[in-house]
Amino acid sequence: MKAALVFAGRTAAGTTFRPYRSRPFLATLAASGIEPVVVDVDLGPDEPGPCTPVELAGLVGYHNAVDRLPLIVAQERVDVVQTFGATIDLDPVWRHAARAARPILHYVASEGAIEDGSTPASGLIDLARRGRGLPHVRARRASRHVSALIGSNRADIGRHVRDGFFPRARFSVVAPPPAPRPVSTNGPSPVLEQRLPVFGFHDPDADPERLDFLLRAVALTGQTGLFALRIAPAALAERIALPPSVTAVDAVSPEAFLRDVDVLIVPRADDRALAAVVAALAARRSVVVPDTGAAAELVGYGRRGLLYAAGSAYELAMALNVMAEAWTNRPFSFEGVDEAIARTAPEAVAAVFAAAWRRLPGRGDA
């Protein structure tokens, strides 16, 4: 069986989708009898496709214009087409791929997913940001060519379906992004001492908007002396003014940062945060994550951490208060945490993709 992994647009060039070009993921596919073909497509002269190197040597790869996609699929005798990228960008990809008469699957990630349209837009700028324009309509119409969905989480898949996307999808499955294998601790949960819990945020790529959201939530807790907050790396302090109660520290890795942190905070639904969340769970640290995104699939509410409504600084503030007050008297059990972490192994994720591809009729090898 041969599968085309199609990466389209600038979103597909981001760190969220790089694990699907990694050696562990691609090698597992090859070992299971699937020959992957990596195809980077340009959506237009001003929108070059990703040029991220593929880590597996000897793999067939293409970088071409989107209108060449049917020729590539036919030339390589591909059985299924798996697309990656922002939903709003994939209208031409799905239309051209459909000409090859092969099943198309799409991967729905937190990055590039459409936003919830149930809340009224506050103006034209907000409307454009949400993609409720002509590109949105075109992408929704072209999504009828998609035969099945694989997604990092149920919430983003459901949001697309409610908005009228993928009306002919036969099924959907959830597969978290592949995450680096965390350093094994095999130790007990942290000893709960009579001291302030230390909350932490780790994201080298955090922008000022994300940091501002986190700091607003901290301010909304209305509490002083309830917890301490550390952010890493220290360079984040150069992107936004930090209040005296927030400390910026350096850390070479999420594991190193978590040694002095009791609770990991994730202030935005972003699948890139999954590696830090997995490291926290492996170290038996509690987490506070949005209710949308891959991390929400791993964090059983009340077992390994808390969930809050994504995008709401107020809801995050309430979760921080609950976590701080419960930290010393209601530790989380971390029941099933090793099984949850195992689901993020590249081998496990590749197996989900392979099983989904084989479920579809109309493949060239059928």
Secondary structure, 3 states (H helix, E strand, C coil): CEEEEEEEHHHHCCCCCHHHHCHHHHHHHHHCCCEEEEEEEECECCECCCCCCCCCCCCCEEEEEHHHHHHHHHHHCCCEEEEECCHHHCHHHHHHHHCCCCCEEEEECCCCCCCCCCCCCCCHHHHHHCCCCHHHHHHHHHHHHCCEEEECCHHHHHHHHHCCCCCCCCCEEECCCCCCCCCCCCCCCCCCCCCCCEEEEECCCCCHHHHHHHHHHHHHCCCCCCCEEEEECHHHHHCCCCCCCEEECCCCCHHHHHCCCCEEECCCCCHHHHHHHHHHHHCCCEEEEECCCHHHHHCCECCCEEEECCCCHHHHHHHHHHHHHHCCCCCCCCCCHHHHHHCCCHHHHHHHHHHHHHHCCCCCCC
